[in-house]
């Protein structure tokens, strides 16, 4: 957590929570290709291994604030896992925990879709992507 993440109440601001979810997603599944993050080896190279011209785009975020996440000068713990696989989309679930007392503060979901950059059309998940993700379907498989 950063000092600037805090709102006037001493809690991590809701906008910064979504940023934390993005950071956890990238830590688990890799940065998008072409972002200059070569050499980063995530547990599952999903986003960093998509072919040129394919984008992994956020379709929807759902965030439930269970309790305030107070500003701490240490990183929050974020669990992230694959909760759903569809033909051309996947769903990730997250739980953000207070790093000091361990309380669950945020539950969230992100739906992502793979899109062909030129045509704008959805691209189906390949068998390789599905098999790469299969072992990570289920709660709490990655922590950041």
MODAUR-V762346 format. One line per field, one symbol per residue. phi: phi as a letter, one per 40 degrees, with the letter a starting at -180 (. if undefined). psi: psi as a letter, one per 40 degrees, with the letter a starting at -180 (. if undefined). burial: # if it has 16 or more other C-alpha atoms within 10 Angstrom, else .. Layout:
BEGIN
phi: ???
psi: ???
burial: ???
END
This chain:
BEGIN
phi: .bdccccccgcccdccccccccccccccbgcddgcgbcgcbcdbccccbccdgbbbbccabbbbccaccccbcbcccbcbacbabbdbabbbbbbbbcccbgccbbbabbbbbcbccccgccbcccdccccccdcbchcgcbbb
psi: iideeiaeeeihidddddddddddddddeiiiieeefiehgidhgcdeeiiiehihihdiihhhhdiihihifiiihhhiiheihadeiihiiihhihedeeihdhhihhhiihhhdddeiihihiddddddddeehiifeii.
burial: #...##.....###.###.##.###########........#.#####.#...###......#....#####...########.#...###########....############......##.#...#...#..##....###
END
